[in-house]
């Protein structure tokens, strides 16, 4: 009588991985209620269905689904996204993970999170605002259990009205601008013997002025001109020729690299900076109006301006009817 040996089917390692994700899944369920269940169900069903369809198209055995890798991938995608993420986002991540990372490369027992990571990477690049949309917890004294219960209750009641949504590109651009501001040099300080500027005649002279933005970016080279008091001068030139730079140097937003600028016969660096800038009126190319009254816009920078002063300024610039 022939004896038959029972061949044991290898146990899928993904069962252990699923048990590993059970604890965070329960915690997510506690905090987010039905939202967590919806997210997990969406991820798992999407991954299993798309792999089953792909196996049928490729005419392969559906028994390959028994390794639970698709279930694990869908669950991992759902767990890596906010519980409040929309259904289409979770499904898209799971489908991408299975079609692009799991099926083409086969089982990855030593790196089980690779397909899920590929799905999350895809969503992060294409939909950053949705991937990084988390409920905002507003609690002065944060207690994990109280905050969790409160958050779960709000989500069960229909969700939170206001959420924090931060896109990666927006965050990077904001950080770059912040570091640019931190790198900016502070305002030049007045010398101990700085001169007051109480009365201005208006004679301006550029004496062999040179200026460069940083190293090697020369903008002005040996500029010399004299503008008598009471005259009008138009400086004309193409973009980048230094027109705005001249005004910035005159008001000491930058200091000359070499040479000097004279106002009424004195180097502008000899005057007190506050007095010097009060002597100039600068109208920029881009006009900015604040969300205040016309009076407040006219008096901006002069908190002590009276109504008569504002009216006189409006009459001088023919905007009194407004």
C-alpha positions as CSV (number, residue, x, y, z in Angstrom):
1,X,0.0,0.0,0.0
2,X,1.5,3.3,-1.1
3,X,2.0,5.9,1.5
4,X,1.4,9.5,0.6
5,X,3.2,12.3,2.4
6,X,1.2,15.4,3.2
7,X,2.9,18.4,1.6
8,X,2.5,21.5,3.8
9,X,1.8,24.7,2.0
10,X,4.3,27.4,2.9
11,X,2.8,29.9,5.3
12,X,2.6,33.4,3.8
13,X,4.9,35.8,5.7
14,X,2.3,38.5,5.0
15,X,0.0,37.1,7.7
16,X,2.6,38.2,10.3
17,X,2.8,41.6,8.6
18,X,-0.9,42.0,8.8
19,X,-0.9,41.2,12.5
20,X,1.8,43.8,12.9
21,X,-0.5,46.4,11.4
22,X,-3.4,45.3,13.5
23,X,-2.4,47.5,16.5
24,X,-2.2,50.8,14.6
25,X,-5.4,49.9,12.7
26,X,-7.2,49.6,16.0
27,X,-5.8,52.9,17.3
28,X,-6.9,54.6,14.1
29,X,-10.3,53.1,14.5
30,X,-10.6,54.4,18.0
31,X,-9.6,58.0,17.0
32,X,-11.4,58.3,13.6
33,X,-14.3,55.8,14.0
34,X,-16.0,54.9,10.7
35,X,-13.4,57.0,8.7
36,X,-10.7,54.5,9.6
37,X,-12.9,51.5,8.6
38,X,-13.8,53.1,5.3
39,X,-10.1,53.9,4.5
40,X,-8.9,50.3,5.3
41,X,-11.8,48.7,3.4
42,X,-11.2,50.9,0.4
43,X,-7.5,50.2,0.3
44,X,-7.8,46.4,0.8
45,X,-10.7,45.9,-1.7
46,X,-9.1,48.1,-4.3
47,X,-5.8,46.2,-4.1
48,X,-7.4,42.8,-4.2
49,X,-9.8,43.6,-7.0
50,X,-7.2,45.1,-9.3
51,X,-4.8,42.2,-8.7
52,X,-7.6,39.7,-9.4
53,X,-8.5,41.5,-12.7
54,X,-4.8,41.7,-13.7
55,X,-4.4,37.9,-13.0
56,X,-7.4,37.1,-15.1
57,X,-6.1,39.3,-18.0
58,X,-2.7,37.6,-17.8
59,X,-4.5,34.2,-17.6
60,X,-2.8,33.3,-14.3
61,X,-4.1,31.4,-11.4
62,X,-6.2,33.4,-8.9
63,X,-4.7,31.2,-6.1
64,X,-1.8,33.7,-6.2
65,X,-4.0,36.0,-4.1
66,X,-3.7,33.6,-1.2
67,X,-0.3,35.0,-0.2
68,X,-2.2,38.0,1.2
69,X,0.3,40.4,-0.3
70,X,-2.4,42.4,-2.0
71,X,-4.4,42.6,1.3
72,X,-1.2,43.8,3.1
73,X,-0.5,46.4,0.3
74,X,-4.0,47.9,0.4
75,X,-3.9,48.0,4.2
76,X,-0.5,49.7,4.3
77,X,-1.6,52.3,1.8
78,X,-4.7,53.1,3.8
79,X,-2.7,53.3,7.1
80,X,-0.1,55.7,5.5
81,X,-2.8,58.1,4.5
82,X,-5.0,60.3,6.7
83,X,-8.1,58.5,7.8
84,X,-10.1,61.4,6.4
85,X,-8.6,61.0,2.9
86,X,-11.2,60.7,0.1
87,X,-12.0,57.3,-1.2
88,X,-10.7,58.0,-4.7
89,X,-7.3,58.9,-3.2
90,X,-6.9,55.7,-1.2
91,X,-8.1,53.6,-4.2
92,X,-5.7,55.3,-6.6
93,X,-2.7,54.7,-4.3
94,X,-3.6,51.0,-3.8
95,X,-4.2,50.5,-7.6
96,X,-0.9,52.1,-8.5
97,X,1.0,50.1,-5.8
98,X,-0.4,46.8,-7.2
99,X,-0.1,47.5,-10.9
100,X,3.3,49.3,-10.9
101,X,5.2,47.9,-8.0
102,X,3.7,44.5,-6.9
103,X,2.7,42.6,-10.1
104,X,5.7,43.6,-12.3
105,X,8.3,42.8,-9.6
106,X,6.6,39.9,-7.9
107,X,6.6,39.1,-4.1
108,X,9.0,41.2,-2.0
109,X,9.0,39.3,1.3
110,X,12.1,41.1,2.6
111,X,10.7,44.5,1.7
112,X,6.9,44.2,2.1
113,X,6.3,47.9,2.2
114,X,7.8,48.6,-1.2
115,X,4.6,48.5,-3.3
116,X,2.7,50.6,-0.7
117,X,5.6,53.1,-0.6
118,X,5.4,53.4,-4.4
119,X,1.7,54.1,-4.1
120,X,2.2,56.8,-1.5
121,X,5.1,58.3,-3.5
122,X,2.7,58.5,-6.5
123,X,0.0,60.2,-4.5
124,X,2.5,62.6,-2.9
125,X,3.8,63.8,-6.3
126,X,0.4,64.1,-7.9
127,X,-1.9,65.1,-5.0
128,X,0.2,66.7,-2.2
129,X,-2.6,68.8,-0.8
130,X,-4.7,65.7,-0.3
131,X,-1.9,63.5,1.1
132,X,-1.0,66.1,3.7
133,X,-4.5,67.1,4.9
134,X,-4.8,66.2,8.5
135,X,-7.5,67.2,11.0
136,X,-6.4,70.1,13.2
137,X,-6.6,69.4,16.9
138,X,-7.1,72.6,18.9
139,X,-6.4,71.8,22.5
140,X,-4.6,74.1,25.0
141,X,-3.7,71.2,27.3
142,X,-3.3,68.2,25.0
143,X,-4.2,64.9,26.5
144,X,-4.0,62.0,24.1
145,X,-7.1,60.2,25.3
146,X,-9.3,63.3,25.7
147,X,-8.1,64.7,22.3
148,X,-8.7,61.3,20.7
149,X,-12.2,61.0,22.0
150,X,-13.0,64.6,21.0
151,X,-11.6,64.1,17.5
152,X,-13.4,60.8,17.0
153,X,-16.7,62.4,18.1
154,X,-16.2,65.3,15.7
155,X,-15.4,63.0,12.8
156,X,-18.4,60.8,13.6
157,X,-20.6,63.9,13.5
158,X,-19.5,64.7,10.0
159,X,-15.9,65.9,10.2
160,X,-14.0,69.0,11.0
161,X,-14.8,72.2,9.1
162,X,-11.2,73.6,9.1
163,X,-8.2,71.4,8.3
164,X,-4.5,72.1,7.8
165,X,-3.5,71.6,4.2
166,X,0.2,72.0,3.4
167,X,1.5,71.2,-0.1
168,X,5.1,70.2,-0.3
169,X,6.0,72.7,-3.1
170,X,4.3,75.5,-1.1
171,X,6.2,74.6,2.0
172,X,9.6,74.4,0.2
173,X,9.0,77.8,-1.5
174,X,8.0,79.3,1.8
175,X,11.1,77.9,3.5
176,X,13.4,79.3,0.8
177,X,11.8,82.7,1.1
178,X,12.2,82.6,4.9
179,X,15.9,81.8,4.7
180,X,16.3,84.6,2.1
181,X,14.8,87.0,4.7
182,X,17.1,85.6,7.4
183,X,20.1,86.1,5.2
184,X,19.3,89.8,4.5
185,X,21.6,92.3,6.1
186,X,20.1,94.5,8.7
187,X,19.6,98.3,8.2
188,X,22.8,100.3,8.3
189,X,23.4,102.0,11.6
190,X,23.9,105.7,12.0
191,X,27.3,107.0,12.9
192,X,27.7,108.6,16.2
193,X,28.2,112.0,14.6
194,X,25.4,111.5,12.0
195,X,24.0,114.8,10.7
196,X,20.3,115.7,11.1
197,X,18.5,116.6,7.9
198,X,15.9,119.2,8.7
199,X,15.8,121.3,5.5
200,X,16.5,119.9,2.0
201,X,17.4,122.0,-0.9
202,X,17.4,119.0,-3.3
203,X,20.7,119.1,-5.1
204,X,21.8,115.5,-5.9
205,X,25.2,114.4,-7.2
206,X,26.5,110.9,-8.1
207,X,30.3,111.0,-8.0
208,X,31.8,108.0,-9.8
209,X,29.3,105.5,-8.3
210,X,29.8,101.8,-8.7
211,X,27.5,99.1,-7.4
212,X,27.2,95.3,-7.6
213,X,24.6,92.9,-6.3
214,X,26.9,90.2,-4.8
215,X,30.1,89.1,-6.3
216,X,30.6,89.8,-10.0
217,X,27.1,91.1,-10.7
218,X,28.0,94.7,-11.6
219,X,25.0,97.0,-12.2
220,X,26.5,100.5,-12.1
221,X,30.0,101.3,-13.2
222,X,31.4,104.8,-12.7
223,X,28.1,106.7,-12.8
224,X,28.6,110.5,-12.4
225,X,25.8,113.1,-12.7
226,X,24.6,116.2,-11.0
227,X,21.0,117.2,-10.6
228,X,20.4,120.8,-9.5
229,X,17.7,121.5,-6.9
230,X,14.3,122.1,-8.3
231,X,14.8,120.3,-11.7
232,X,13.1,117.3,-13.1
233,X,15.2,114.4,-14.5
234,X,14.0,111.2,-16.3
235,X,16.3,108.2,-16.3
236,X,15.4,106.0,-19.2
237,X,16.8,102.6,-20.1
238,X,15.9,98.9,-20.7
239,X,15.0,96.5,-18.0
240,X,18.1,95.7,-15.8
241,X,20.0,98.8,-16.7
242,X,20.0,100.1,-13.1
243,X,17.1,102.6,-12.9
244,X,15.6,101.1,-9.8
245,X,19.0,100.5,-8.3
246,X,19.8,104.2,-8.5
247,X,16.7,105.0,-6.5
248,X,17.6,102.3,-4.0
249,X,21.0,103.7,-3.5
250,X,19.7,107.2,-3.2
251,X,17.4,106.1,-0.3
252,X,20.2,103.8,1.1
253,X,18.3,100.6,0.8
254,X,21.8,99.6,-0.5
255,X,25.1,101.4,-0.1
256,X,27.4,102.1,-3.0
257,X,30.3,99.7,-3.6
258,X,32.6,102.6,-4.4
259,X,32.2,106.3,-5.1
260,X,29.7,108.5,-3.2
261,X,26.2,110.1,-3.5
262,X,25.9,113.7,-2.3
263,X,22.7,115.5,-1.1
264,X,23.1,119.2,-0.7
265,X,26.9,118.8,-0.7
266,X,27.1,116.1,1.9
267,X,27.6,112.3,1.5
268,X,24.2,110.7,2.2
269,X,25.9,108.3,4.6
270,X,26.7,111.3,6.8
271,X,23.0,111.9,7.4
272,X,20.7,110.1,9.9
273,X,19.0,107.3,7.9
274,X,15.5,108.2,9.2
275,X,15.9,111.8,8.2
276,X,17.3,110.9,4.8
277,X,14.4,108.7,3.9
278,X,11.8,111.2,5.1
279,X,13.2,113.6,2.5
280,X,12.2,111.4,-0.4
281,X,8.9,110.3,-1.8
282,X,9.1,107.1,-3.8
283,X,6.3,105.9,-6.1
284,X,6.9,102.2,-7.0
285,X,5.9,100.6,-10.3
286,X,3.4,98.3,-8.6
287,X,0.8,100.3,-6.6
288,X,-0.4,98.6,-3.4
289,X,-3.6,99.7,-1.7
290,X,-4.5,98.4,1.8
291,X,-7.9,97.2,2.8
292,X,-8.6,100.4,4.6
293,X,-10.2,103.8,3.8
294,X,-8.7,106.2,1.2
295,X,-7.7,108.4,4.1
296,X,-5.8,105.6,5.8
297,X,-4.0,104.8,2.6
298,X,-3.0,108.4,2.0
299,X,-1.8,108.8,5.6
300,X,0.1,105.5,5.6
301,X,3.4,106.0,7.4
302,X,2.3,109.2,9.0
303,X,0.2,108.3,12.0
304,X,0.2,111.9,13.3
305,X,-1.3,113.3,10.0
306,X,-4.4,115.4,10.5
307,X,-7.5,115.4,8.3
308,X,-6.4,118.7,6.8
309,X,-3.0,117.2,6.0
310,X,-4.6,114.3,4.2
311,X,-7.0,116.6,2.4
312,X,-4.1,118.7,1.2
313,X,-2.2,115.7,0.0
314,X,-5.3,114.4,-1.9
315,X,-5.8,117.8,-3.5
316,X,-2.2,118.0,-4.5
317,X,-2.5,114.6,-6.3
318,X,-6.0,115.3,-7.7
319,X,-7.6,112.4,-5.8
320,X,-9.8,114.6,-3.6
321,X,-13.1,113.4,-5.2
322,X,-12.4,109.9,-3.8
